[in-house]
Amino acid sequence: MSQNIQRVDHVIYAVLPENQQAFVDRFSELCRVEFLGPTERPNGLRTYISWSAGINIISPVSDSLPFSVDLRALIEQRGEGIVGMTFGVADIHEARRRATSLGYQISEMIENDGTEAYIAEVESMQETLVGLVNNSVFVFGEIKRAGREEP
């Protein structure tokens, strides 16, 4: 098992749904990495992830779920590209308490439901959207990857 703690776990690219596959193909070819997906998340996002490259490509696919609607508005305002990062933590519950104590309005816990395209690659994954920090989407993640030794 491997886990990124106190460092960036992955960067987050936000793209419109109609452009997502082209982004995935471009990065796959350019970086010679494999993306797992698509995974349709309950919050209205479609995701592809390359754990080895540390790149997550997300698209808003719901016209009614708040996170998806907000992400589409962010893309329309800023354009497609890097919007933020997931920062690895050892204890997601402690990180949530810390963010709340600092005044952030954090999201509900985001967890695997077992249907994700990448499920064989992780032992567990819990994430919390902290919000915009220095004008970038900031997420805490306690992500334990399967089958890799600690660095």
FILOMI-822179 format. One record per residue: residue number from 1; residue in three letters; x, y, z of N, C-alpha, C in turn. Coordinates in nm, 4 decimals. Atoms other than C-alpha are relative to their C-alpha. Example, Ala and Ser with C-alpha at 12.3 -4.5 7.8 and 13.67 -1.06 7.14 Angstrom:
// FILOMI-822179
+------+------+----------+----------+----------+----------+----------+----------+----------+----------+----------+
| resi | resn |     n_c1 |     n_c2 |     n_c3 |    ca_c1 |    ca_c2 |    ca_c3 |     c_c1 |     c_c2 |     c_c3 |
+------+------+----------+----------+----------+----------+----------+----------+----------+----------+----------+
|    1 |  Ala |   0.0890 |  -0.1190 |   0.0000 |   1.2300 |  -0.4500 |   0.7800 |   0.0900 |   0.1200 |   0.0000 |
|    2 |  Ser |  -0.0820 |  -0.1190 |  -0.0060 |   1.3670 |  -0.1060 |   0.7140 |  -0.0770 |   0.1090 |   0.0730 |
+------+------+----------+----------+----------+----------+----------+----------+----------+----------+----------+
// end
This chain:
// FILOMI-822179
+------+------+----------+----------+----------+----------+----------+----------+----------+----------+----------+
| resi | resn |     n_c1 |     n_c2 |     n_c3 |    ca_c1 |    ca_c2 |    ca_c3 |     c_c1 |     c_c2 |     c_c3 |
+------+------+----------+----------+----------+----------+----------+----------+----------+----------+----------+
|    1 |  Met |   0.0832 |  -0.1177 |   0.0000 |   0.0000 |   0.0000 |   0.0000 |   0.0880 |   0.1244 |   0.0000 |
|    2 |  Ser |  -0.0715 |  -0.1261 |   0.0061 |   0.1140 |   0.3532 |  -0.0752 |  -0.0991 |   0.1133 |   0.0201 |
|    3 |  Gln |   0.0866 |  -0.1144 |  -0.0258 |  -0.0219 |   0.6877 |   0.0299 |   0.0837 |   0.1269 |  -0.0019 |
|    4 |  Asn |  -0.0650 |  -0.1305 |  -0.0020 |   0.0814 |   1.0457 |  -0.0430 |  -0.0506 |   0.0764 |   0.1211 |
|    5 |  Ile |   0.0373 |  -0.0727 |  -0.1211 |   0.0851 |   1.2313 |   0.2881 |   0.0804 |   0.1297 |   0.0053 |
|    6 |  Gln |  -0.0583 |  -0.1333 |  -0.0098 |   0.1518 |   1.6036 |   0.3300 |   0.0684 |   0.0420 |  -0.1299 |
|    7 |  Arg |  -0.0475 |  -0.0410 |   0.1318 |   0.2054 |   1.6508 |  -0.0425 |  -0.1146 |  -0.0106 |  -0.0989 |
|    8 |  Val |   0.1023 |   0.0068 |   0.1036 |   0.0071 |   1.6920 |  -0.3604 |  -0.0156 |  -0.1445 |  -0.0451 |
|    9 |  Asp |   0.0291 |   0.1346 |   0.0493 |  -0.1615 |   1.3664 |  -0.4558 |  -0.0257 |   0.0033 |  -0.1499 |
|   10 |  His |   0.0232 |  -0.0159 |   0.1442 |  -0.2950 |   1.4782 |  -0.7927 |  -0.0565 |   0.1383 |  -0.0307 |
|   11 |  Val |   0.0566 |  -0.1257 |   0.0485 |  -0.3840 |   1.7867 |  -0.9945 |  -0.1334 |  -0.0305 |  -0.0664 |
|   12 |  Ile |   0.1347 |   0.0161 |   0.0541 |  -0.7363 |   1.8409 |  -1.1185 |  -0.0180 |   0.0921 |  -0.1203 |
|   13 |  Tyr |   0.0364 |  -0.0738 |   0.1211 |  -0.8178 |   1.9461 |  -1.4749 |  -0.1519 |  -0.0039 |  -0.0122 |
|   14 |  Ala |   0.1438 |  -0.0060 |   0.0250 |  -1.1740 |   2.0607 |  -1.5441 |  -0.0221 |   0.0347 |  -0.1467 |
|   15 |  Val |   0.0273 |  -0.0193 |   0.1426 |  -1.3056 |   2.0338 |  -1.8988 |  -0.1483 |  -0.0240 |  -0.0256 |
|   16 |  Leu |   0.1381 |   0.0237 |   0.0384 |  -1.6417 |   2.0420 |  -2.0697 |  -0.0167 |  -0.1461 |  -0.0440 |
|   17 |  Pro |   0.0199 |   0.1413 |   0.0317 |  -1.7952 |   1.6966 |  -2.1225 |   0.0335 |  -0.0368 |  -0.1448 |
|   18 |  Glu |  -0.0240 |   0.0308 |   0.1415 |  -1.7712 |   1.7181 |  -2.5003 |   0.1487 |   0.0007 |  -0.0366 |
|   19 |  Asn |  -0.1444 |  -0.0047 |   0.0259 |  -1.3941 |   1.7763 |  -2.4761 |   0.0802 |  -0.0971 |   0.0861 |
|   20 |  Gln |  -0.0716 |   0.0818 |  -0.0975 |  -1.3091 |   1.5294 |  -2.2014 |   0.0802 |  -0.1130 |  -0.0649 |
|   21 |  Gln |  -0.0716 |   0.1119 |   0.0607 |  -1.2166 |   1.2304 |  -2.4170 |   0.1230 |   0.0485 |  -0.0770 |
|   22 |  Ala |  -0.1152 |  -0.0546 |   0.0715 |  -0.9872 |   1.4476 |  -2.6314 |   0.1120 |   0.0367 |   0.0967 |
|   23 |  Phe |  -0.1008 |  -0.0311 |  -0.1021 |  -0.8091 |   1.5728 |  -2.3158 |   0.0677 |  -0.1278 |   0.0479 |
|   24 |  Val |  -0.0543 |   0.1281 |  -0.0466 |  -0.7670 |   1.2151 |  -2.1925 |   0.0935 |  -0.0586 |  -0.1050 |
|   25 |  Asp |  -0.0829 |   0.0553 |   0.1079 |  -0.6337 |   1.0991 |  -2.5297 |   0.1300 |   0.0785 |  -0.0161 |
|   26 |  Arg |  -0.1181 |  -0.0849 |   0.0168 |  -0.3950 |   1.3949 |  -2.5559 |   0.1026 |  -0.0264 |   0.1109 |
|   27 |  Phe |  -0.0917 |   0.0248 |  -0.1116 |  -0.2458 |   1.3411 |  -2.2090 |   0.0534 |  -0.1428 |  -0.0026 |
|   28 |  Ser |  -0.0457 |   0.1388 |   0.0096 |  -0.2290 |   0.9641 |  -2.2590 |   0.1155 |  -0.0118 |  -0.0978 |
|   29 |  Glu |  -0.1039 |   0.0065 |   0.1029 |  -0.0262 |   1.0073 |  -2.5758 |   0.1226 |   0.0815 |   0.0385 |
|   30 |  Leu |  -0.1106 |  -0.0889 |  -0.0339 |   0.1863 |   1.2990 |  -2.4563 |   0.0834 |  -0.0544 |   0.1162 |
|   31 |  Cys |  -0.0696 |   0.0430 |  -0.1224 |   0.2736 |   1.1530 |  -2.1151 |   0.0261 |  -0.1503 |   0.0057 |
|   32 |  Arg |  -0.0116 |   0.1465 |   0.0004 |   0.2561 |   0.7824 |  -2.2054 |  -0.0512 |  -0.0606 |   0.1305 |
|   33 |  Val |   0.0642 |   0.0515 |  -0.1201 |   0.0202 |   0.7116 |  -1.9171 |  -0.1403 |  -0.0480 |  -0.0337 |
|   34 |  Glu |   0.1343 |   0.0535 |   0.0169 |  -0.3054 |   0.5234 |  -1.8829 |  -0.0956 |   0.0701 |   0.0957 |
|   35 |  Phe |   0.1060 |  -0.0563 |  -0.0825 |  -0.6221 |   0.6872 |  -1.7563 |  -0.1066 |  -0.1062 |   0.0214 |
|   36 |  Leu |   0.1085 |   0.0907 |  -0.0333 |  -0.8870 |   0.4822 |  -1.5813 |  -0.1292 |   0.0796 |   0.0008 |
|   37 |  Gly |   0.1280 |  -0.0682 |   0.0069 |  -1.2444 |   0.5767 |  -1.6532 |  -0.0707 |  -0.0322 |  -0.1290 |
|   38 |  Pro |   0.0587 |  -0.1037 |  -0.0846 |  -1.4866 |   0.7082 |  -1.7160 |  -0.0713 |  -0.0584 |   0.1219 |
|   39 |  Thr |   0.0777 |   0.0308 |  -0.1188 |  -1.6422 |   0.6994 |  -1.3710 |  -0.1008 |   0.1118 |   0.0189 |
|   40 |  Glu |   0.1067 |  -0.0969 |  -0.0256 |  -1.9759 |   0.8719 |  -1.3184 |  -0.0182 |   0.0089 |   0.1510 |
|   41 |  Arg |   0.0079 |  -0.0190 |  -0.1447 |  -1.9742 |   1.0165 |  -0.9655 |  -0.1400 |   0.0489 |   0.0408 |
|   42 |  Pro |   0.1325 |  -0.0432 |  -0.0462 |  -2.2905 |   1.0770 |  -0.7575 |  -0.0172 |   0.1520 |   0.0070 |
|   43 |  Asn |   0.0089 |  -0.1465 |  -0.0075 |  -2.2059 |   1.4507 |  -0.7416 |  -0.0141 |   0.0661 |  -0.1372 |
|   44 |  Gly |   0.0221 |  -0.0550 |   0.1333 |  -2.2629 |   1.4904 |  -1.1170 |   0.1251 |   0.0215 |  -0.0814 |
|   45 |  Leu |  -0.1248 |  -0.0101 |   0.0749 |  -1.9027 |   1.4570 |  -1.2336 |   0.0324 |  -0.1311 |  -0.0703 |
|   46 |  Arg |  -0.0606 |   0.1158 |   0.0678 |  -1.7471 |   1.2227 |  -1.4866 |   0.1501 |   0.0184 |   0.0145 |
|   47 |  Thr |  -0.1436 |  -0.0117 |  -0.0260 |  -1.3849 |   1.1486 |  -1.4002 |   0.0801 |  -0.1064 |  -0.0730 |
|   48 |  Tyr |  -0.1054 |   0.0899 |   0.0454 |  -1.0791 |   0.9906 |  -1.5547 |   0.1207 |   0.0315 |   0.0881 |
|   49 |  Ile |  -0.1168 |  -0.0256 |  -0.0830 |  -0.7697 |   0.9446 |  -1.3405 |   0.1169 |  -0.0859 |  -0.0440 |
|   50 |  Ser |  -0.1250 |   0.0737 |   0.0143 |  -0.4099 |   0.8437 |  -1.3939 |   0.0718 |   0.0125 |   0.1335 |
|   51 |  Trp |  -0.0679 |  -0.0033 |  -0.1293 |  -0.2732 |   0.7520 |  -1.0517 |   0.1491 |   0.0178 |  -0.0189 |
|   52 |  Ser |  -0.1455 |  -0.0077 |   0.0187 |   0.0787 |   0.7117 |  -1.1927 |   0.0454 |   0.1409 |  -0.0353 |
|   53 |  Ala |  -0.0364 |  -0.1363 |   0.0401 |   0.0800 |   1.0613 |  -1.3433 |  -0.0489 |   0.1052 |   0.0989 |
|   54 |  Gly |   0.0547 |  -0.0984 |  -0.0933 |  -0.1197 |   1.2291 |  -1.0668 |  -0.0876 |   0.1030 |  -0.0695 |
|   55 |  Ile |   0.0877 |  -0.0895 |   0.0752 |  -0.3737 |   1.3758 |  -1.3100 |  -0.1429 |  -0.0535 |   0.0048 |
|   56 |  Asn |   0.1418 |   0.0321 |  -0.0022 |  -0.7522 |   1.3768 |  -1.2667 |  -0.0684 |   0.0969 |  -0.0952 |
|   57 |  Ile |   0.0700 |  -0.0823 |   0.0973 |  -0.9645 |   1.5026 |  -1.5569 |  -0.1494 |  -0.0158 |   0.0257 |
|   58 |  Ile |   0.1404 |   0.0051 |  -0.0396 |  -1.3183 |   1.5919 |  -1.4495 |  -0.0859 |   0.0860 |  -0.0912 |
|   59 |  Ser |   0.0968 |  -0.0762 |   0.0791 |  -1.6281 |   1.7121 |  -1.6328 |  -0.1330 |   0.0040 |   0.0730 |
|   60 |  Pro |   0.1342 |  -0.0093 |  -0.0578 |  -1.9642 |   1.8397 |  -1.5084 |  -0.1015 |  -0.0602 |  -0.0970 |
|   61 |  Val |   0.0948 |   0.0658 |   0.0905 |  -2.2361 |   1.6145 |  -1.6501 |  -0.1449 |   0.0117 |   0.0475 |
|   62 |  Ser |   0.1359 |  -0.0200 |  -0.0502 |  -2.5393 |   1.7166 |  -1.4427 |  -0.0360 |   0.1478 |  -0.0123 |
|   63 |  Asp |   0.0491 |  -0.1378 |   0.0070 |  -2.7494 |   2.0273 |  -1.4993 |  -0.0705 |   0.0416 |   0.1285 |
|   64 |  Ser |   0.0752 |  -0.0329 |  -0.1206 |  -2.9021 |   2.0082 |  -1.1519 |   0.0780 |  -0.0186 |   0.1307 |
|   65 |  Leu |  -0.0747 |   0.0219 |  -0.1241 |  -2.6490 |   1.8810 |  -0.8948 |   0.0962 |   0.1161 |   0.0245 |
|   66 |  Pro |  -0.0746 |  -0.1243 |  -0.0285 |  -2.4790 |   2.1750 |  -0.7198 |   0.1478 |  -0.0033 |  -0.0367 |
|   67 |  Phe |  -0.1429 |   0.0017 |   0.0294 |  -2.1166 |   2.0630 |  -0.7524 |   0.0248 |   0.0058 |  -0.1498 |
|   68 |  Ser |  -0.0140 |   0.0014 |   0.1453 |  -2.1584 |   1.9940 |  -1.1238 |  -0.0336 |   0.1368 |  -0.0599 |
|   69 |  Val |   0.0407 |  -0.1328 |   0.0487 |  -2.3383 |   2.3249 |  -1.1843 |   0.1095 |   0.1021 |   0.0296 |
|   70 |  Asp |  -0.1072 |  -0.0934 |  -0.0378 |  -2.0668 |   2.5158 |  -0.9939 |   0.1254 |  -0.0215 |  -0.0847 |
|   71 |  Leu |  -0.1188 |   0.0274 |   0.0814 |  -1.7896 |   2.3409 |  -1.1878 |  -0.0183 |   0.0511 |  -0.1425 |
|   72 |  Arg |   0.0260 |  -0.0519 |   0.1359 |  -1.9518 |   2.4246 |  -1.5219 |   0.0154 |   0.1529 |  -0.0020 |
|   73 |  Ala |  -0.0134 |  -0.1462 |  -0.0075 |  -1.9746 |   2.7904 |  -1.4152 |   0.1464 |   0.0403 |   0.0103 |
|   74 |  Leu |  -0.1434 |  -0.0294 |  -0.0130 |  -1.6066 |   2.7846 |  -1.3155 |   0.0713 |  -0.0163 |  -0.1343 |
|   75 |  Ile |  -0.0603 |   0.0217 |   0.1328 |  -1.5082 |   2.6417 |  -1.6562 |  -0.0402 |   0.1131 |  -0.0946 |
|   76 |  Glu |   0.0456 |  -0.1075 |   0.0881 |  -1.7202 |   2.9013 |  -1.8352 |   0.0693 |   0.1323 |   0.0340 |
|   77 |  Gln |  -0.0659 |  -0.1236 |  -0.0427 |  -1.5552 |   3.1779 |  -1.6306 |   0.1486 |  -0.0007 |  -0.0345 |
|   78 |  Arg |  -0.1461 |   0.0056 |   0.0126 |  -1.1916 |   3.0592 |  -1.6532 |   0.0513 |  -0.0734 |  -0.1234 |
|   79 |  Gly |  -0.0438 |   0.0866 |   0.1084 |  -1.1815 |   2.8167 |  -1.9438 |   0.0444 |  -0.1353 |   0.0550 |
|   80 |  Glu |  -0.0415 |   0.1347 |  -0.0391 |  -1.0710 |   2.4547 |  -1.9392 |   0.1468 |   0.0002 |   0.0421 |
|   81 |  Gly |  -0.1382 |   0.0121 |  -0.0434 |  -0.7518 |   2.3558 |  -1.7612 |   0.0088 |  -0.0392 |   0.1458 |
|   82 |  Ile |  -0.0207 |   0.0341 |  -0.1403 |  -0.6032 |   2.3026 |  -1.4181 |  -0.0829 |   0.0936 |   0.0868 |
|   83 |  Val |   0.0815 |  -0.0810 |  -0.0907 |  -0.8478 |   2.4176 |  -1.1517 |   0.0410 |  -0.0186 |   0.1459 |
|   84 |  Gly |  -0.0361 |   0.0217 |  -0.1391 |  -0.6937 |   2.2732 |  -0.8393 |   0.0800 |  -0.1258 |   0.0216 |
|   85 |  Met |  -0.0790 |   0.1167 |  -0.0366 |  -0.5361 |   1.9869 |  -0.6531 |  -0.0633 |  -0.0724 |   0.1169 |
|   86 |  Thr |   0.0328 |   0.0800 |  -0.1172 |  -0.5933 |   1.7083 |  -0.4063 |   0.1284 |  -0.0174 |   0.0795 |
|   87 |  Phe |  -0.1148 |   0.0058 |  -0.0904 |  -0.3567 |   1.7231 |  -0.1094 |  -0.0162 |  -0.1206 |   0.0907 |
|   88 |  Gly |   0.0075 |   0.1230 |  -0.0777 |  -0.2792 |   1.3921 |   0.0610 |   0.0161 |   0.0228 |   0.1490 |
|   89 |  Val |  -0.0060 |  -0.0091 |  -0.1456 |  -0.3436 |   1.3606 |   0.4339 |  -0.0038 |  -0.1405 |   0.0596 |
|   90 |  Ala |   0.0000 |   0.1290 |  -0.0696 |  -0.2906 |   1.0776 |   0.6823 |  -0.1354 |  -0.0298 |   0.0634 |
|   91 |  Asp |   0.1265 |   0.0170 |  -0.0725 |  -0.6231 |   1.1356 |   0.8613 |  -0.1009 |   0.1013 |  -0.0530 |
|   92 |  Ile |   0.0973 |  -0.0895 |   0.0635 |  -0.9130 |   1.2798 |   0.6627 |  -0.0904 |   0.0667 |   0.1034 |
|   93 |  His |   0.0890 |  -0.0570 |  -0.1014 |  -1.1233 |   1.3336 |   0.9764 |   0.0677 |   0.1174 |   0.0721 |
|   94 |  Glu |  -0.0754 |  -0.1094 |  -0.0623 |  -0.8523 |   1.5444 |   1.1414 |   0.0118 |   0.1179 |  -0.0971 |
|   95 |  Ala |  -0.0105 |  -0.1065 |   0.1006 |  -0.8064 |   1.7412 |   0.8162 |  -0.1332 |   0.0738 |  -0.0146 |
|   96 |  Arg |   0.1327 |  -0.0620 |   0.0066 |  -1.1825 |   1.8052 |   0.7995 |  -0.0229 |   0.0920 |   0.1206 |
|   97 |  Arg |   0.0160 |  -0.0825 |  -0.1203 |  -1.1851 |   1.9310 |   1.1598 |   0.0841 |   0.1275 |  -0.0103 |
|   98 |  Arg |  -0.0895 |  -0.1156 |   0.0125 |  -0.8886 |   2.1598 |   1.0892 |  -0.0574 |   0.1019 |  -0.0979 |
|   99 |  Ala |   0.0559 |  -0.0916 |   0.1000 |  -1.0478 |   2.3071 |   0.7747 |  -0.1238 |   0.0714 |   0.0553 |
|  100 |  Thr |   0.1201 |  -0.0598 |  -0.0588 |  -1.3763 |   2.3651 |   0.9576 |   0.0374 |   0.1036 |   0.1056 |
|  101 |  Ser |  -0.0417 |  -0.0947 |  -0.1051 |  -1.1970 |   2.5309 |   1.2505 |   0.0595 |   0.1272 |  -0.0589 |
|  102 |  Leu |  -0.0561 |  -0.1176 |   0.0675 |  -1.0325 |   2.7673 |   1.0009 |  -0.1056 |   0.0769 |  -0.0796 |
|  103 |  Gly |   0.1095 |  -0.0729 |   0.0623 |  -1.3733 |   2.8719 |   0.8670 |  -0.0426 |  -0.0488 |  -0.1375 |
|  104 |  Tyr |   0.0384 |   0.0514 |   0.1313 |  -1.3989 |   2.6619 |   0.5485 |  -0.1301 |  -0.0783 |   0.0100 |
|  105 |  Gln |   0.1255 |   0.0745 |   0.0105 |  -1.7382 |   2.5234 |   0.4475 |   0.0277 |  -0.1244 |  -0.0838 |
|  106 |  Ile |  -0.0446 |   0.1196 |   0.0713 |  -1.6274 |   2.1707 |   0.3564 |  -0.1184 |  -0.0799 |  -0.0534 |
|  107 |  Ser |   0.1029 |   0.0854 |   0.0588 |  -1.8188 |   1.9197 |   0.1471 |  -0.0247 |  -0.1216 |   0.0882 |
|  108 |  Glu |   0.0206 |   0.1317 |  -0.0592 |  -1.9661 |   1.5935 |   0.2591 |   0.1172 |  -0.0875 |  -0.0425 |
|  109 |  Met |  -0.1069 |   0.0933 |   0.0337 |  -1.7229 |   1.3019 |   0.2511 |  -0.0276 |  -0.0610 |  -0.1373 |
|  110 |  Ile |   0.0079 |   0.0633 |   0.1316 |  -1.6556 |   1.1708 |  -0.0991 |   0.0744 |  -0.1324 |   0.0122 |
|  111 |  Glu |  -0.0598 |   0.1324 |  -0.0160 |  -1.5906 |   0.7950 |  -0.0967 |  -0.0312 |  -0.0872 |  -0.1204 |
|  112 |  Asn |   0.0272 |   0.0977 |   0.1050 |  -1.5746 |   0.5025 |  -0.3352 |  -0.1291 |  -0.0736 |   0.0305 |
|  113 |  Asp |   0.1177 |   0.0840 |  -0.0195 |  -1.8931 |   0.3081 |  -0.3902 |   0.0204 |  -0.1396 |  -0.0591 |
|  114 |  Gly |  -0.0323 |   0.1322 |   0.0534 |  -1.7201 |   0.0105 |  -0.5553 |  -0.0212 |  -0.0157 |  -0.1486 |
|  115 |  Thr |   0.0262 |   0.0111 |   0.1437 |  -1.8220 |   0.0848 |  -0.9142 |   0.1003 |   0.0776 |  -0.0848 |
|  116 |  Glu |  -0.0943 |  -0.0847 |   0.0725 |  -1.5330 |   0.3156 |  -1.0077 |   0.0924 |  -0.0826 |  -0.0900 |
|  117 |  Ala |  -0.0886 |   0.0675 |   0.0948 |  -1.3150 |   0.2246 |  -1.3041 |   0.1369 |  -0.0286 |   0.0606 |
|  118 |  Tyr |  -0.1316 |   0.0132 |  -0.0624 |  -1.0097 |   0.2570 |  -1.0785 |  -0.0026 |  -0.0814 |   0.1293 |
|  119 |  Ile |   0.0196 |   0.0608 |  -0.1318 |  -1.1441 |   0.0516 |  -0.7842 |   0.1081 |  -0.1034 |   0.0338 |
|  120 |  Ala |  -0.1036 |   0.0998 |  -0.0275 |  -0.8793 |  -0.2230 |  -0.8193 |   0.1334 |   0.0644 |   0.0381 |
|  121 |  Glu |  -0.1262 |  -0.0705 |  -0.0263 |  -0.6067 |   0.0409 |  -0.7801 |   0.0074 |   0.0647 |   0.1380 |
|  122 |  Val |   0.0011 |  -0.0647 |  -0.1313 |  -0.7121 |   0.1720 |  -0.4382 |  -0.0573 |  -0.0941 |   0.1057 |
|  123 |  Glu |   0.0567 |   0.0716 |  -0.1135 |  -0.7659 |   0.0116 |  -0.1002 |  -0.1135 |   0.0815 |   0.0605 |
|  124 |  Ser |   0.1051 |  -0.0891 |  -0.0483 |  -0.9628 |   0.3130 |   0.0163 |   0.0279 |   0.1415 |  -0.0491 |
|  125 |  Met |  -0.0128 |  -0.1387 |   0.0412 |  -1.0292 |   0.6700 |  -0.0869 |  -0.1097 |   0.0804 |   0.0675 |
|  126 |  Gln |   0.0930 |  -0.0944 |  -0.0597 |  -1.1916 |   0.9461 |   0.1135 |   0.0525 |   0.1391 |  -0.0323 |
|  127 |  Glu |  -0.0388 |  -0.1357 |   0.0351 |  -1.1896 |   1.3046 |  -0.0078 |  -0.1021 |   0.0990 |   0.0553 |
|  128 |  Thr |   0.0856 |  -0.1095 |  -0.0433 |  -1.3312 |   1.6352 |   0.1120 |   0.0372 |   0.1240 |  -0.0791 |
|  129 |  Leu |  -0.0205 |  -0.1280 |   0.0666 |  -1.3718 |   1.9450 |  -0.0996 |   0.0039 |   0.1076 |   0.1072 |
|  130 |  Val |  -0.0149 |  -0.1081 |  -0.0969 |  -1.2394 |   2.2289 |   0.1146 |  -0.0599 |   0.1282 |  -0.0571 |
|  131 |  Gly |   0.0524 |  -0.1187 |   0.0662 |  -1.3326 |   2.4971 |  -0.1373 |   0.1089 |   0.0703 |  -0.0776 |
|  132 |  Leu |  -0.1009 |  -0.0787 |   0.0703 |  -1.1459 |   2.7717 |  -0.3165 |   0.1019 |   0.0520 |   0.1011 |
|  133 |  Val |  -0.1114 |  -0.0480 |  -0.0818 |  -0.8077 |   2.8396 |  -0.1573 |   0.0969 |   0.0669 |  -0.0965 |
|  134 |  Asn |  -0.0847 |  -0.0769 |   0.0914 |  -0.6017 |   3.1095 |  -0.3249 |  -0.0451 |  -0.0161 |  -0.1452 |
|  135 |  Asn |   0.0628 |   0.0034 |   0.1316 |  -0.8405 |   3.0949 |  -0.6199 |   0.0133 |  -0.1344 |  -0.0726 |
|  136 |  Ser |  -0.0072 |   0.1344 |   0.0580 |  -0.7918 |   2.7193 |  -0.6767 |  -0.0834 |  -0.0961 |   0.0833 |
|  137 |  Val |   0.0747 |   0.1035 |  -0.0701 |  -1.0104 |   2.4220 |  -0.5894 |   0.0990 |  -0.0812 |   0.0827 |
|  138 |  Phe |  -0.0883 |   0.0722 |  -0.0912 |  -0.8542 |   2.2514 |  -0.2869 |  -0.0776 |  -0.1146 |   0.0632 |
|  139 |  Val |   0.0628 |   0.1216 |  -0.0505 |  -0.9373 |   1.8957 |  -0.1830 |   0.0990 |  -0.0700 |   0.0919 |
|  140 |  Phe |  -0.0790 |   0.0907 |  -0.0828 |  -0.8068 |   1.6873 |   0.1059 |  -0.0338 |  -0.1418 |  -0.0424 |
|  141 |  Gly |   0.0236 |   0.1391 |   0.0349 |  -0.7614 |   1.3200 |   0.0217 |   0.0816 |  -0.0956 |   0.0844 |
|  142 |  Glu |  -0.0669 |   0.1132 |  -0.0640 |  -0.6809 |   1.0148 |   0.2292 |  -0.0193 |  -0.1167 |  -0.0954 |
|  143 |  Ile |   0.0092 |   0.0971 |   0.1101 |  -0.6088 |   0.7817 |  -0.0604 |   0.1075 |  -0.1057 |   0.0190 |
|  144 |  Lys |  -0.0930 |   0.1109 |  -0.0202 |  -0.4511 |   0.4422 |  -0.0013 |  -0.0042 |  -0.0866 |  -0.1246 |
|  145 |  Arg |  -0.0093 |   0.0741 |   0.1254 |  -0.3332 |   0.2780 |  -0.3201 |   0.0377 |  -0.1452 |   0.0264 |
|  146 |  Ala |  -0.0272 |   0.1425 |  -0.0136 |  -0.3262 |  -0.0986 |  -0.3553 |   0.1235 |  -0.0405 |  -0.0789 |
|  147 |  Gly |  -0.1052 |   0.0646 |   0.0776 |  -0.0291 |  -0.3044 |  -0.4618 |   0.1279 |   0.0767 |  -0.0198 |
|  148 |  Arg |  -0.1249 |  -0.0758 |   0.0115 |   0.2445 |  -0.0427 |  -0.4187 |   0.0600 |   0.0106 |   0.1371 |
|  149 |  Glu |  -0.0710 |  -0.0161 |  -0.1256 |   0.5066 |  -0.0245 |  -0.1512 |   0.0164 |   0.1474 |   0.0308 |
|  150 |  Glu |  -0.0253 |  -0.1378 |  -0.0414 |   0.5628 |   0.2923 |   0.0481 |   0.1297 |   0.0481 |  -0.0653 |
|  151 |  Pro |  -0.1235 |  -0.0522 |   0.0606 |   0.8203 |   0.5202 |  -0.1217 |   0.1110 |   0.0138 |   0.1024 |
+------+------+----------+----------+----------+----------+----------+----------+----------+----------+----------+
// end
